[in-house]
Amino acid sequence: MTDPDKNARDQLVQSQYESYPYPERDPDDEKKRLIAGSPSNLFELNYYVFGGARDLSKPLKALVAGGGTGDAVIMLAQHMRDAGVPGEVVHLDLSGPSQAVAQARAKIRGLENIRFVTGSLLDIAEVAPGPWDYIDCCGVLHHLEDPDAGLTALAGQLAPDGGIGVMVYGEYGRTGVYHMQDMLRAIAPGGEMPDEDRVAMAKRLAENLPKTSWINRNGLIRDHVGGGDPGVYDLFLHSRDRAYTVPDIADFVTQAGLRLTSFIESYRYDPDWLVRDPRILKRLRDLDPIARASFAELFTGNLKKHIFYAVRDTNPVSLPGTDDPRVIPHLLNQSAEEAGKTLPPGGKITVTSEGLKTDMPVPALSRPIAALCDGKHSLAEIHAKIQEKRADLDYDAFKRQFDDLYRVMNAINRMVLRLPV
Ligand SMILES: C[S@@+](CC[C@H](N)C(=O)[O-])C[C@H]1O[C@@H](n2cnc3c(N)ncnc32)[C@H](O)[C@@H]1O
């Protein structure tokens, strides 16, 4: 029997994204910049889904499920065009107005490798059947009545070697959001008050909260400040959202017949980067990766969302290391020229994420190495170039420095590897 409350909530979610396409985007901004992020950077997904080994001259069949106003679809389609990767990216969403924004963005960029399908990801088998090489589902599953069913439906349409990039909310980092949602259910209930009045009430409440309220004590939730109404609505007035802890995600992925390949950015899930006290670290050393990631999440308390990649649980793919000199390092969302100028020449970099600063050591040759990581040169070729100026630097010495740099850059999601095909 259908649950009338569920149908009403489905209707509210759909009408929210029709009235407030989210995130708010102005198509004209495509003339100025490309919004790039995770998941779904082409080289990032090649690494975390295909072990860096996909033949990029083969057509890629990608689906963005709940594509919204188009951030992922635009980024991936643009990356594919820039890298000469054939294939198409399908944008699937319930909301026509959101798709209209994504369509306008694609038009301005002249992207012809995107197709739009209006419908629910729960009906993927009918409206957008696979097999898909890659599925992006960012900020969507946590809004479903049954997120497990949503992820399972998507997983069922993956190619045997395909994979998925997901973002869902993080429970601890969102402390305070659900207090706001509960208060607003009392003073601005959905279905009883016009949406504009509910948004106005949410802003009024946020402005009137004492500093002891959890949202203010959290301090990291700023999405409602200075942004437009869609942001306020999405954060505080959503008719349905839930948040996940690391163990929840492990269960979520497993029940869908999937296997997690990595969280992004991995250092935020790794106590070795976060915990300084050696005795605490020692106690954590032998825990399995999920227990360690769960500790890291509790330790920092600042993960507002979880981004991860997963493949079918029968897929044995593994993430490649740096031992093959033919491996090609790829910087993510940064040019080699920029990295070559901005990295310190040895010493440390300080990475800041959601209020937390983390120091990471980088090797003396970090600048010249990064400046050659243009996504075309292999480790052997980068070494040969560096040797033109540093004849004394043998491959092993170079490799040690590269590994030190890669360990940091991969952990902060600035570098991945690609294998020659
Ligand atoms: C928070 S937005 C995220 C948009 C986009 N993925 C991004 O990260 O920018 C959620 C989107 O999911 C869509 N959505 C919600 N439930 C859906 C469903 N069952 N099937 C397809 N799309 C859905 C909404 O219409 C909305 O555009």
The ligand as a MOL file (V3000), in Angstrom:
LIG
                    3D

  0  0  0     0  0            999 V3000
M  V30 BEGIN CTAB
M  V30 COUNTS 27 29 0 0 0
M  V30 BEGIN ATOM
M  V30 1 C 20.5950 19.2770 -3.7360 0
M  V30 2 S 20.2630 19.1200 -5.4210 0 CHG=1
M  V30 3 C 21.8280 18.5500 -5.9940 0
M  V30 4 C 22.0570 18.8320 -7.4330 0
M  V30 5 C 23.4040 18.3740 -7.9900 0
M  V30 6 N 23.5960 16.9500 -7.9040 0
M  V30 7 C 24.5560 19.1030 -7.3420 0
M  V30 8 O 25.2980 18.4740 -6.5740 0
M  V30 9 O 24.7290 20.3010 -7.5880 0 CHG=-1
M  V30 10 C 19.2600 17.6650 -5.4900 0
M  V30 11 C 18.7030 17.3830 -6.8750 0
M  V30 12 O 18.1860 16.0510 -6.8680 0
M  V30 13 C 16.9730 16.0310 -7.5870 0
M  V30 14 N 16.1980 14.8600 -7.1270 0
M  V30 15 C 15.6420 14.6380 -5.9110 0
M  V30 16 N 15.0510 13.4310 -5.8800 0
M  V30 17 C 15.2640 12.8670 -7.1150 0
M  V30 18 C 14.9110 11.6440 -7.7010 0
M  V30 19 N 14.2080 10.7270 -7.0510 0
M  V30 20 N 15.2950 11.4120 -8.9770 0
M  V30 21 C 16.0070 12.3300 -9.6800 0
M  V30 22 N 16.3520 13.5310 -9.1710 0
M  V30 23 C 16.0010 13.7930 -7.9030 0
M  V30 24 C 16.3270 17.3540 -7.2670 0
M  V30 25 O 15.3520 17.7150 -8.2090 0
M  V30 26 C 17.5420 18.2840 -7.2630 0
M  V30 27 O 17.7750 18.8490 -8.5200 0
M  V30 END ATOM
M  V30 BEGIN BOND
M  V30 1 1 1 2
M  V30 2 1 2 3
M  V30 3 1 2 10
M  V30 4 1 3 4
M  V30 5 1 4 5
M  V30 6 1 5 6
M  V30 7 1 5 7
M  V30 8 2 7 8
M  V30 9 1 7 9
M  V30 10 1 10 11
M  V30 11 1 11 12
M  V30 12 1 11 26
M  V30 13 1 12 13
M  V30 14 1 13 14
M  V30 15 1 13 24
M  V30 16 1 14 15
M  V30 17 1 14 23
M  V30 18 2 15 16
M  V30 19 1 16 17
M  V30 20 1 17 18
M  V30 21 2 17 23
M  V30 22 1 18 19
M  V30 23 2 18 20
M  V30 24 1 20 21
M  V30 25 2 21 22
M  V30 26 1 22 23
M  V30 27 1 24 25
M  V30 28 1 24 26
M  V30 29 1 26 27
M  V30 END BOND
M  V30 END CTAB
M  END
